[in-house]
Amino acid sequence: MERSRTKSMEILQDLQQERRRLLRRLTKEHEIAMGSVSLVYRKCGNPRCHCVQGPAHPHVLFLFTDKKTGQRRCKLIRRADEKRMLQAGKRYKEFRNDMMRLRAIDKQEKQILMALTESRSIHYE
């Protein structure tokens, strides 16, 4: 079932509004941790501690990054920088999600434009 031209134009306008909203978010001047900030849990080694049978203790924060060569790197985050890096890590996740949505918008716009072009095209025989 093909969309009407007016419906396609409405969808394109909605996509353009969403694109503008995403671009505003993507261009904000916030620090971004380029990688995943993760809390690593470890067992303390005390035989009478709850962590022997249960969950481990939150231990340290690490920044995990992938080099362009495909190697995974891990950096210890200093205690003084933990709060800042957790926020920057959260923003990095939002950044990645926004970029994924932007690519989806591009794809959807292209499909709509190709359908509109096909409906106007002349097939000469």
C-alpha positions in Angstrom: 0.0 0.0 0.0 1.5 3.3 -1.1 1.3 6.4 1.0 -0.4 9.5 -0.3 1.9 12.4 -1.2 0.4 14.6 1.6 1.0 11.8 4.2 4.6 11.3 3.0 5.2 15.1 3.3 3.8 15.1 6.8 6.1 12.2 7.8 9.1 14.1 6.2 8.3 17.2 8.2 8.1 15.2 11.4 11.4 13.5 10.6 13.0 16.9 10.0 11.8 18.2 13.4 13.2 15.1 15.1 16.5 15.6 13.2 16.7 19.2 14.4 16.0 18.1 18.0 18.7 15.4 17.8 21.2 17.9 16.3 20.6 20.3 19.1 21.3 17.5 21.6 24.4 16.2 19.7 26.0 19.6 19.5 25.7 20.6 23.2 28.9 21.5 25.0 29.1 18.6 27.5 32.0 16.3 28.3 31.6 12.8 26.7 33.6 9.8 27.8 34.5 8.1 24.5 33.9 4.6 25.7 31.9 2.6 28.3 32.3 3.6 32.0 31.8 0.5 34.0 31.8 -0.4 37.7 33.8 -3.6 38.3 32.7 -5.8 41.2 35.2 -7.9 43.1 35.3 -10.2 46.0 37.3 -8.9 49.0 38.8 -12.2 50.1 37.6 -12.0 53.7 36.2 -15.5 54.5 33.5 -14.1 56.8 32.3 -11.4 54.3 28.9 -11.7 52.6 30.6 -11.6 49.2 31.9 -15.1 49.7 28.4 -16.5 49.0 26.6 -13.4 47.6 27.3 -10.6 45.2 30.7 -9.0 45.2 31.6 -5.5 46.3 31.6 -2.5 43.9 35.3 -2.0 43.5 36.5 0.5 40.9 35.4 2.3 37.8 37.0 1.6 34.4 36.8 3.3 31.1 36.6 0.7 28.3 37.5 1.8 24.8 38.0 0.2 21.4 41.0 1.3 19.4 40.6 1.7 15.7 42.7 -1.5 15.4 39.9 -3.4 17.2 41.8 -3.8 20.5 39.9 -3.2 23.7 41.6 -0.9 26.2 40.8 -0.4 29.8 41.7 2.6 32.0 41.3 2.9 35.7 39.3 6.0 36.7 40.6 7.9 39.8 38.2 8.2 42.7 38.3 12.0 42.4 37.0 11.7 38.8 34.3 9.0 39.3 31.3 11.3 39.4 32.4 13.3 36.4 33.2 10.2 34.4 29.9 8.5 35.3 28.1 11.6 33.9 30.3 11.6 30.8 29.7 7.9 30.3 25.9 8.4 30.5 26.2 11.2 27.9 28.2 8.9 25.6 25.4 6.3 25.7 22.9 9.1 24.8 25.2 10.3 22.1 25.4 6.8 20.6 21.6 6.3 20.7 21.1 9.7 19.1 23.5 8.9 16.3 21.7 5.6 15.7 18.4 7.4 15.5 19.9 10.0 13.2 21.0 7.2 10.8 17.5 5.6 11.0 16.0 9.0 10.1 18.3 9.3 7.1 17.3 5.8 5.9 13.6 6.6 6.4 13.8 9.9 4.6 15.6 8.3 1.7 12.9 5.6 1.4 10.2 8.2 1.3 12.0 10.4 -1.2 12.6 7.4 -3.5 8.9 6.5 -3.3 7.9 10.1 -4.1 10.4 10.1 -7.0 9.1 6.7 -8.3 5.5 8.0 -8.2 6.5 11.0 -10.5 8.8 9.1 -12.8 8.1 8.4 -16.4 8.9 4.9 -17.7 9.5 5.3 -21.4 9.0 2.3 -23.5 
